[in-house]
Structure formats: C-alpha cells, structure tokens
C-alpha cells in the first residue's frame, strides 16, 4: 500500500495507517525526522528481522531506535543521560548508551550499546505516541546512499513492506548529531550543535 501525503487529510490517514500496521507487526517506510526510514516495533523480533532481510543488512550491524520521550530511555539503558544531551532533547541528536544487560539476548540487533533518538518532528512523533519504540534505519539497501526521492524508494521496496508513506522528495538534511554518552564525545556533528 502507498499513501501519498499531499494535504492534512492524507497526513492524518498516513499516521493512522502507520500506527495500525506497526502495532500489528508490520514494516513500513515513512519520512522520519531526518530521512525516509524503515519503521517497525523494536520489540517485535520478526518485524525487525524482516527489515534486515529487505535491506540485505548484516545482522551484526545495530539499528537506531526512535523514542517518543525521555522516559522511554529507561526501557533500553540504566545509564544517566548526560546534561549536554538531555538539555537539547527532543532533537536531531542520536545518543549512544550502554544497553541493559537483560536486553542483550532478547534484541538480536543490539550488542553492548544502543543508539537512541527522540525526534521533535511532529509527524513522526504522532506515530511514536501510539506505538512502542521503533527501529528506524534509513530506507535504502545496505551499502547504498541515502534516498530522498520517494519514487526510487517505491521502485526498490513496494513489494517488500506493508506501507510506503510517500512525501515526495525530502529536503536533504545533515545527518543527526551523534554523541557517545559512555565516553562523552561527539562522534558526528550534525545540525544540532553541542
């Protein structure tokens, strides 16, 4: 299924359908706060594995997780978020935290750490408010550049996912700022300056 966003009504329809599909174990492609991403319930192992299969991604490469708010961080890590990050959230900041020990064997796509982001984007937040945390790798085959044009994404993946939310050609943005909370250092500087 493809839903084209061209007005507020289609945007609301896309949000509702995205929530329904994700909460029923499906995989979608949708705009996120940065680029088009595959989205699935982070706790639904079958849905996450499907993303790895579609992307032809090595299972040892971890996936980023999007959260609706700062309270959800505790689902993945017992570590305290450094103030340099906490004071800027929600935002286009991906922060790496130590993974809770009890999750290491439950979530195959994570090892000792977890990369988390709490978007401030209204559209993706509307989805996150009604779902579990979401894995959200970029919607492209592994070792392929970022795809901003929905028509290319549709050609690649229309048979592989339950829904593609088509928002046309997305604005090219810098990737999110990447911060290592364990070693307290910036790994990649993005739009959000630390």
PASEBA-1860 file (N, C-alpha, C; in nm, 3 decimals):
! residues 194
1> XXXXXXXX> 0.084/-0.117/0.000/0.000/0.000/0.000/0.089/0.124/0.000 ~ 0.047/0.225/-0.071/0.118/0.353/-0.076/0.017/0.462/-0.041 ~ 0.053/0.548/0.053/-0.028/0.665/0.085/0.056/0.787/0.054 ~ 0.006/0.869/-0.035/0.075/0.992/-0.075/0.027/1.105/0.015 ~ 0.120/1.173/0.078/0.086/1.289/0.162/0.085/1.414/0.075 ~ -0.034/1.471/0.057/-0.042/1.595/-0.019/-0.130/1.700/0.048 ~ -0.190/1.665/0.162/-0.269/1.760/0.241/-0.282/1.706/0.383 ~ -0.349/1.782/0.468/-0.362/1.742/0.608/-0.441/1.613/0.623
9> XXXXXXXX> -0.544/1.595/0.542/-0.626/1.474/0.549/-0.544/1.349/0.517 ~ -0.463/1.355/0.413/-0.380/1.240/0.377/-0.272/1.216/0.481 ~ -0.224/1.323/0.544/-0.125/1.309/0.651/-0.185/1.234/0.770 ~ -0.306/1.271/0.809/-0.375/1.204/0.921/-0.400/1.058/0.886 ~ -0.441/1.032/0.764/-0.464/0.894/0.718/-0.335/0.813/0.724 ~ -0.224/0.873/0.680/-0.095/0.804/0.682/-0.051/0.772/0.824 ~ -0.073/0.863/0.916/-0.037/0.841/1.057/-0.119/0.725/1.113 ~ -0.249/0.728/1.093/-0.338/0.622/1.146/-0.301/0.486/1.088
17> XXXXXXXX> -0.279/0.479/0.958/-0.245/0.351/0.895/-0.108/0.302/0.940 ~ -0.014/0.394/0.955/0.121/0.357/1.003/0.113/0.295/1.142 ~ 0.039/0.358/1.231/0.023/0.308/1.368/-0.040/0.169/1.366 ~ -0.146/0.154/1.289/-0.216/0.025/1.280/-0.123/-0.086/1.231 ~ -0.050/-0.060/1.125/0.039/-0.162/1.067/0.153/-0.195/1.164 ~ 0.216/-0.094/1.222/0.327/-0.119/1.315/0.278/-0.198/1.437 ~ 0.164/-0.159/1.492/0.113/-0.227/1.611/0.065/-0.369/1.583 ~ 0.049/-0.402/1.455/0.012/-0.538/1.416/0.130/-0.616/1.358
25> XXXXXXXX> 0.252/-0.569/1.386/0.371/-0.643/1.348/0.423/-0.617/1.208 ~ 0.374/-0.512/1.143/0.416/-0.483/1.007/0.539/-0.394/1.000 ~ 0.586/-0.377/0.877/0.701/-0.292/0.847/0.656/-0.186/0.747 ~ 0.690/-0.062/0.775/0.655/0.046/0.684/0.781/0.124/0.647 ~ 0.766/0.206/0.543/0.867/0.308/0.510/0.796/0.441/0.520 ~ 0.859/0.534/0.590/0.796/0.663/0.616/0.903/0.771/0.631 ~ 0.865/0.896/0.608/0.958/1.002/0.646/0.978/0.998/0.797 ~ 1.100/1.026/0.842/1.127/1.040/0.985/1.167/1.185/1.008
33> XXXXXXXX> 1.236/1.213/1.114/1.282/1.350/1.138/1.404/1.385/1.054 ~ 1.463/1.285/0.987/1.582/1.312/0.906/1.561/1.269/0.760 ~ 1.539/1.140/0.736/1.525/1.086/0.600/1.411/0.984/0.599 ~ 1.387/0.921/0.484/1.294/0.808/0.482/1.356/0.694/0.560 ~ 1.274/0.628/0.641/1.325/0.517/0.720/1.229/0.399/0.718 ~ 1.285/0.280/0.736/1.204/0.162/0.767/1.162/0.179/0.912 ~ 1.036/0.152/0.943/0.989/0.160/1.081/0.921/0.030/1.120 ~ 0.955/-0.018/1.240/0.890/-0.136/1.296/0.906/-0.131/1.448
41> XXXXXXXX> 0.819/-0.202/1.516/0.823/-0.213/1.662/0.957/-0.275/1.703 ~ 1.033/-0.204/1.784/1.165/-0.252/1.826/1.158/-0.381/1.906 ~ 1.044/-0.412/1.964/1.030/-0.535/2.043/0.969/-0.650/1.964 ~ 0.937/-0.626/1.837/0.883/-0.731/1.751/0.999/-0.787/1.667 ~ 1.057/-0.896/1.715/1.178/-0.951/1.654/1.155/-0.991/1.508 ~ 1.039/-1.047/1.476/1.011/-1.086/1.337/1.008/-0.965/1.245 ~ 0.947/-0.857/1.289/0.942/-0.735/1.207/1.082/-0.676/1.188 ~ 1.161/-0.677/1.295/1.298/-0.625/1.286/1.381/-0.711/1.191
49> XXXXXXXX> 1.367/-0.843/1.201/1.441/-0.934/1.112/1.401/-0.910/0.967 ~ 1.273/-0.881/0.943/1.226/-0.853/0.807/1.300/-0.732/0.748 ~ 1.323/-0.630/0.831/1.397/-0.513/0.783/1.539/-0.553/0.744 ~ 1.604/-0.632/0.827/1.739/-0.679/0.792/1.737/-0.754/0.659 ~ 1.638/-0.837/0.641/1.629/-0.915/0.516/1.606/-0.824/0.396 ~ 1.514/-0.728/0.409/1.483/-0.638/0.298/1.606/-0.555/0.261 ~ 1.674/-0.500/0.361/1.792/-0.416/0.336/1.914/-0.498/0.296 ~ 1.907/-0.632/0.319/2.025/-0.718/0.300/2.138/-0.668/0.390
57> XXXXXXXX> 2.100/-0.641/0.514/2.192/-0.586/0.613/2.245/-0.697/0.702 ~ 2.371/-0.691/0.733/2.436/-0.785/0.822/2.372/-0.775/0.961 ~ 2.331/-0.888/1.017/2.265/-0.890/1.148/2.351/-0.839/1.261 ~ 2.481/-0.826/1.240/2.568/-0.776/1.346/2.572/-0.624/1.348 ~ 2.514/-0.559/1.247/2.509/-0.413/1.244/2.383/-0.367/1.317 ~ 2.399/-0.288/1.423/2.283/-0.247/1.503/2.193/-0.147/1.430 ~ 2.073/-0.130/1.483/1.976/-0.035/1.429/1.948/0.073/1.532 ~ 1.922/0.194/1.484/1.883/0.304/1.572/1.739/0.282/1.619
65> XXXXXXXX> 1.708/0.333/1.737/1.573/0.324/1.792/1.522/0.465/1.820 ~ 1.400/0.492/1.772/1.334/0.620/1.798/1.241/0.604/1.918 ~ 1.242/0.705/2.005/1.160/0.705/2.126/1.067/0.825/2.126 ~ 0.951/0.810/2.193/0.857/0.922/2.199/0.898/1.029/2.299 ~ 0.968/0.989/2.405/1.009/1.087/2.504/1.126/1.033/2.587 ~ 1.178/1.118/2.672/1.296/1.084/2.751/1.269/0.970/2.849 ~ 1.145/0.953/2.892/1.110/0.846/2.986/1.133/0.707/2.927 ~ 1.127/0.696/2.795/1.145/0.565/2.731/1.291/0.519/2.726
73> XXXXXXXX> 1.384/0.608/2.753/1.526/0.570/2.754/1.548/0.454/2.852 ~ 1.478/0.456/2.964/1.497/0.354/3.068/1.454/0.214/3.022 ~ 1.382/0.204/2.913/1.347/0.072/2.858/1.471/0.003/2.800 ~ 1.572/0.083/2.764/1.691/0.031/2.696/1.821/0.047/2.774 ~ 1.826/0.144/2.864/1.952/0.170/2.936/1.923/0.221/3.076 ~ 2.009/0.181/3.169/2.001/0.231/3.306/2.093/0.351/3.326 ~ 2.165/0.387/3.223/2.265/0.493/3.227/2.196/0.630/3.231 ~ 2.256/0.723/3.302/2.203/0.859/3.309/2.244/0.936/3.182
81> XXXXXXXX> 2.147/1.001/3.120/2.177/1.082/3.000/2.256/1.205/3.043 ~ 2.371/1.229/2.982/2.450/1.349/3.017/2.369/1.477/2.992 ~ 2.391/1.576/3.074/2.316/1.702/3.066/2.334/1.770/2.930 ~ 2.451/1.756/2.869/2.475/1.817/2.737/2.374/1.766/2.634 ~ 2.328/1.644/2.650/2.228/1.585/2.560/2.088/1.613/2.612 ~ 2.066/1.585/2.737/1.933/1.599/2.799/1.875/1.739/2.775 ~ 1.958/1.840/2.785/1.911/1.978/2.772/1.867/2.012/2.629 ~ 1.905/1.929/2.532/1.872/1.958/2.391/1.758/1.870/2.338
89> XXXXXXXX> 1.708/1.779/2.419/1.606/1.685/2.372/1.465/1.743/2.386 ~ 1.372/1.705/2.297/1.389/1.621/2.178/1.458/1.699/2.067 ~ 1.528/1.624/1.979/1.601/1.690/1.871/1.665/1.588/1.778 ~ 1.734/1.640/1.677/1.805/1.554/1.582/1.941/1.517/1.640 ~ 1.936/1.448/1.756/2.056/1.401/1.823/2.039/1.251/1.846 ~ 2.133/1.174/1.795/2.136/1.031/1.824/2.241/1.012/1.932 ~ 2.201/0.947/2.041/2.294/0.928/2.151/2.310/0.781/2.183 ~ 2.435/0.743/2.205/2.470/0.602/2.229/2.483/0.580/2.380
97> XXXXXXXX> 2.409/0.478/2.427/2.406/0.445/2.569/2.441/0.298/2.588 ~ 2.485/0.259/2.709/2.505/0.116/2.735/2.368/0.046/2.737 ~ 2.359/-0.070/2.675/2.235/-0.146/2.671/2.215/-0.220/2.803 ~ 2.090/-0.223/2.850/2.058/-0.301/2.970/2.101/-0.445/2.949 ~ 2.160/-0.504/3.051/2.209/-0.643/3.041/2.098/-0.740/3.003 ~ 1.979/-0.722/3.059/1.870/-0.817/3.032/1.818/-0.811/2.888 ~ 1.857/-0.710/2.813/1.813/-0.699/2.673/1.912/-0.761/2.574 ~ 2.033/-0.788/2.619/2.138/-0.835/2.527/2.100/-0.962/2.452
105> XXXXXXXX> 2.029/-1.051/2.516/1.990/-1.175/2.449/1.849/-1.169/2.390 ~ 1.775/-1.064/2.420/1.637/-1.051/2.370/1.629/-0.976/2.238 ~ 1.715/-0.879/2.219/1.713/-0.797/2.098/1.839/-0.825/2.018 ~ 1.829/-0.917/1.922/1.946/-0.965/1.848/2.021/-0.853/1.777 ~ 1.953/-0.744/1.746/2.012/-0.637/1.666/2.090/-0.536/1.750 ~ 2.103/-0.563/1.880/2.183/-0.478/1.968/2.283/-0.565/2.042 ~ 2.400/-0.506/2.073/2.500/-0.583/2.145/2.523/-0.522/2.283 ~ 2.622/-0.439/2.297/2.651/-0.380/2.429/2.597/-0.238/2.443
113> XXXXXXXX> 2.565/-0.176/2.330/2.518/-0.038/2.331/2.390/-0.025/2.248 ~ 2.325/0.090/2.263/2.205/0.119/2.186/2.210/0.266/2.143 ~ 2.175/0.290/2.017/2.168/0.427/1.964/2.022/0.471/1.968 ~ 1.996/0.580/2.039/1.859/0.629/2.059/1.843/0.771/2.006 ~ 1.722/0.803/1.962/1.691/0.941/1.921/1.547/0.971/1.962 ~ 1.526/1.090/2.013/1.392/1.137/2.049/1.362/1.253/1.954 ~ 1.288/1.225/1.845/1.263/1.329/1.745/1.172/1.439/1.796 ~ 1.192/1.559/1.742/1.098/1.666/1.773/1.000/1.689/1.657
121> XXXXXXXX> 1.018/1.614/1.549/0.932/1.625/1.431/0.788/1.584/1.465 ~ 0.693/1.668/1.434/0.552/1.645/1.469/0.496/1.518/1.405 ~ 0.527/1.495/1.278/0.472/1.379/1.207/0.518/1.247/1.271 ~ 0.648/1.229/1.285/0.699/1.103/1.340/0.659/1.088/1.487 ~ 0.650/1.199/1.558/0.605/1.192/1.697/0.460/1.148/1.709 ~ 0.377/1.184/1.613/0.237/1.139/1.614/0.230/0.987/1.607 ~ 0.322/0.927/1.535/0.327/0.780/1.526/0.384/0.722/1.656 ~ 0.493/0.779/1.705/0.559/0.728/1.825/0.469/0.735/1.949
129> XXXXXXXX> 0.377/0.830/1.954/0.288/0.842/2.070/0.196/0.722/2.084 ~ 0.174/0.647/1.975/0.078/0.537/1.977/0.140/0.401/1.947 ~ 0.275/0.393/1.953/0.344/0.267/1.926/0.451/0.244/2.033 ~ 0.508/0.126/2.032/0.630/0.101/2.109/0.744/0.179/2.043 ~ 0.860/0.186/2.108/0.977/0.243/2.040/0.998/0.173/1.905 ~ 1.052/0.248/1.810/1.065/0.198/1.673/1.210/0.187/1.628 ~ 1.244/0.074/1.565/1.371/0.071/1.491/1.349/0.159/1.368 ~ 1.453/0.228/1.325/1.434/0.324/1.217/1.559/0.341/1.129
137> XXXXXXXX> 1.609/0.232/1.069/1.722/0.250/0.978/1.677/0.322/0.851 ~ 1.769/0.385/0.783/1.734/0.454/0.659/1.678/0.355/0.557 ~ 1.585/0.405/0.476/1.518/0.321/0.376/1.602/0.317/0.249 ~ 1.697/0.227/0.251/1.784/0.204/0.136/1.849/0.067/0.152 ~ 1.889/0.006/0.042/1.963/-0.120/0.056/2.097/-0.092/0.125 ~ 2.150/-0.191/0.196/2.281/-0.173/0.260/2.385/-0.135/0.155 ~ 2.478/-0.050/0.195/2.585/-0.002/0.107/2.535/0.081/-0.010 ~ 2.415/0.138/0.003/2.358/0.227/-0.098/2.340/0.361/-0.029
145> XXXXXXXX> 2.358/0.469/-0.100/2.346/0.601/-0.039/2.205/0.631/0.009 ~ 2.191/0.740/0.083/2.061/0.783/0.134/1.971/0.818/0.015 ~ 1.845/0.775/0.022/1.748/0.803/-0.085/1.648/0.906/-0.033 ~ 1.642/1.021/-0.100/1.550/1.128/-0.061/1.422/1.127/-0.145 ~ 1.425/1.059/-0.260/1.315/1.060/-0.357/1.226/0.937/-0.336 ~ 1.100/0.961/-0.304/1.007/0.850/-0.277/0.987/0.760/-0.397 ~ 0.997/0.812/-0.519/0.976/0.728/-0.637/1.082/0.618/-0.647 ~ 1.205/0.648/-0.605/1.312/0.548/-0.604/1.284/0.445/-0.495
153> XXXXXXXX> 1.241/0.492/-0.379/1.207/0.402/-0.269/1.094/0.307/-0.310 ~ 0.993/0.362/-0.375/0.880/0.279/-0.420/0.928/0.172/-0.517 ~ 1.015/0.209/-0.610/1.068/0.111/-0.706/1.146/0.000/-0.636 ~ 1.223/0.037/-0.534/1.303/-0.062/-0.461/1.217/-0.154/-0.375 ~ 1.120/-0.097/-0.303/1.062/-0.169/-0.189/0.911/-0.190/-0.189 ~ 0.839/-0.151/-0.295/0.692/-0.158/-0.289/0.639/-0.299/-0.264 ~ 0.712/-0.401/-0.303/0.666/-0.539/-0.282/0.710/-0.596/-0.146 ~ 0.796/-0.524/-0.075/0.860/-0.579/0.044/0.800/-0.532/0.177
161> XXXXXXXX> 0.731/-0.419/0.176/0.680/-0.361/0.301/0.528/-0.351/0.296 ~ 0.469/-0.329/0.412/0.323/-0.321/0.423/0.269/-0.184/0.383 ~ 0.351/-0.081/0.395/0.307/0.055/0.361/0.429/0.140/0.328 ~ 0.414/0.223/0.226/0.510/0.330/0.200/0.433/0.461/0.209 ~ 0.480/0.549/0.297/0.423/0.682/0.308/0.506/0.772/0.216 ~ 0.442/0.819/0.112/0.509/0.894/0.005/0.493/1.044/0.031 ~ 0.602/1.107/0.072/0.603/1.252/0.094/0.684/1.322/-0.015 ~ 0.702/1.255/-0.129/0.776/1.315/-0.240/0.925/1.315/-0.214
169> XXXXXXXX> 0.992/1.417/-0.264/1.136/1.431/-0.246/1.160/1.509/-0.117 ~ 1.229/1.447/-0.023/1.256/1.511/0.105/1.372/1.610/0.093 ~ 1.367/1.710/0.178/1.476/1.807/0.188/1.601/1.733/0.234 ~ 1.712/1.762/0.168/1.839/1.699/0.208/1.888/1.769/0.334 ~ 1.898/1.690/0.440/1.942/1.742/0.569/2.074/1.678/0.607 ~ 2.143/1.744/0.697/2.261/1.682/0.757/2.212/1.565/0.842 ~ 2.294/1.460/0.857/2.254/1.354/0.949/2.245/1.409/1.091 ~ 2.181/1.333/1.178/2.170/1.377/1.318/2.310/1.385/1.380
177> XXXXXXXX> 2.321/1.471/1.481/2.442/1.475/1.562/2.450/1.342/1.635 ~ 2.568/1.283/1.639/2.588/1.153/1.704/2.681/1.172/1.824 ~ 2.630/1.133/1.942/2.705/1.154/2.065/2.719/1.024/2.142 ~ 2.840/0.996/2.186/2.872/0.878/2.266/2.862/0.917/2.413 ~ 2.753/0.874/2.479/2.731/0.909/2.620/2.824/0.833/2.714 ~ 2.882/0.723/2.668/2.970/0.642/2.751/3.105/0.712/2.766 ~ 3.158/0.763/2.654/3.288/0.830/2.654/3.277/0.982/2.647 ~ 3.152/1.032/2.651/3.125/1.177/2.648/3.198/1.248/2.535
185> XXXXXXXX> 3.168/1.203/2.411/3.230/1.272/2.298/3.138/1.272/2.176 ~ 3.154/1.376/2.094/3.079/1.388/1.970/3.145/1.300/1.866 ~ 3.066/1.209/1.806/3.119/1.123/1.700/3.089/1.181/1.561 ~ 2.980/1.259/1.552/2.944/1.322/1.425/2.867/1.450/1.458 ~ 2.912/1.559/1.401/2.842/1.687/1.423/2.735/1.704/1.316 ~ 2.613/1.721/1.356/2.501/1.744/1.263/2.447/1.884/1.282 ~ 2.316/1.901/1.254/2.252/2.032/1.266/2.253/2.084/1.410 ~ 2.236/1.995/1.504/2.231/2.036/1.646/2.373/2.043/1.699
193> XX> 2.413/2.163/1.737/2.549/2.186/1.787/2.555/2.157/1.937 ~ 2.659/2.085/1.976/2.679/2.054/2.118/2.805/2.125/2.168
END
